Amino acid sequence: MTRATRSYFALGTRVTLTVEHPRPEAQLARGAALIRDYENRLSANLPSSEIARINQMAGVQPVAVDPVVYRLVREAVLVSRSRAGFNAAIGSLVQLWRIGFEDAQIPERTAIDSCRELSDPDRIELDDAHSSVFLGRPGMKLDLGAIAKGWIADAIKQVWQAEGVPSGVIDLGGNVLTLGTAPHADRRWRVGVQAPFAQRGRPLGVLSLPACSVVTSGVYERSLEARGRAWHHILDPRTGYPLETGLVAVTAVSSLSTTAEIWSTIAFFNGAQATEQLVPPGLKIGFVFISGQRTVQLSSNLADAFELVDDSYRVVTPD
């Protein structure tokens, strides 16, 4: 077996793929091709993507898409209808603020209110028989930024497993999925939890875990500096403005990267106590909540898997 790594920019972030295989370069190429293909299909910022075509036909007509794309959109819409924080219908607000792009701005209140009214996931019609999606009002836009990387990571894992890859790491910039056993004596993977606002790659803690997905949502990666403050990119569809919260990051741990990505957003919106009540029975998922006061709160199932390595933070337990 040979281990190889490839790192490059895609999906708006730094992507790093590591694989162990008799022909690792072929598996890295398969992973890169999947990323390229899905980015071309799913990015709301590419006019030729299937998501862009859905958005362009908002209020006009349904758009039939590839069944794989349809399954992702369907999952995103159904989760959005629970109104727990995750909302794939927030695209018009995302495009209005443009946080993370050079033309980012603080919009006028009237424009925010107009886009907020276009963020209702109940106005999205799904047709399973024809794999078609219809956005019910002109101006509505899908945005799969809070789920697409998880979906892509799971797809790469599935391909690698079919090719007999015994061990690998899929790192899609804040979305890490490990495969097989780690090259450590205890066979567990070490995944760092990024210290907010610190240099990328500097952890505040390290999780020691079997193969799984570790996904972090945070307010520190993309922001707009204006009017004497930083406006982060996690928008609240209820207000149309960046979410007001005492949290700066939430890490979710699950077997599926799609699940971890969805729940990192839900947990960010709801906080530790409420999230615990929202997790359905039988769903195995863990959380790391990081506050602006430099505290770290762990779900009980991660308490023995986490090691704090930055003493400027402290681990707290619920009252």
ZISULZI-V794967 format. One line per field, one symbol per residue. ss: DSSP state (H for helix, E for strand, - for the rest). psi: psi as a letter, one per 20 degrees, with the letter a starting at -180 (. if undefined). burial: 1 if it has 24 or more other C-alpha atoms within 12 Angstrom, else 0. A space follows every 10 residues. Layout:
ss = ???
psi = ???
burial = ???
This chain:
ss = -EEEEEEEEE --EEEEEEEE E--HHHHHHH HHHHHHHHHH HH-------H HHHHHH---- --EE--HHHH HHHHHHHHHH ---------- HHHHHHH--- --------HH HHHHHH---- HHHEEEE--- -EEEE----- -------HHH HHHHHHHHHH HH----EEEE E---EEEEEE --------EE EEEE------ --EEEEEEE- --EEEEEE-- --EEEE--EE EE--E----- -E----EEEE EEEE--HHHH HHHHHHHHHH HHHHHHHH-- -----EEEEE E---EEEE-H HH---EEE-- ---EEE---
psi = qppqqpprpr kjroppppqp qhmhhhhhhg ghhgggghgh hipiiohirh ghhghhjpjg qqpprphggg hgggggghhh iiljgpoijj hhgghggkpi rhkqrorqhh hghghhijko iijpppnhhj lqppoippiq pqokhjhghg ggghgggggg ghjkpiprpo olmioppqpb qqlrhjjqqo pqopoqjrpp ioqhrppoqr papoppprji hprpoqkjrp orinqoihhi rqpoqiqiqp pqprhphggh gghhgghhhi rgghghhhpq piooqrqopp rijkqppqqh iihiipppio jirqpqqq.
burial = 0010110001 1000111111 1001011101 1101110111 1111100011 1111111100 0111100011 1111111111 0011111111 1111111111 0000111000 0101111111 1111110000 1111111011 1111111111 1111111111 0000111111 1111111111 1100000011 1111110000 0011111111 1111111111 1111000000 1111111101 1111101111 1111111111 1111111111 1100110010 0000111111 1001111110 0100111100 000010000
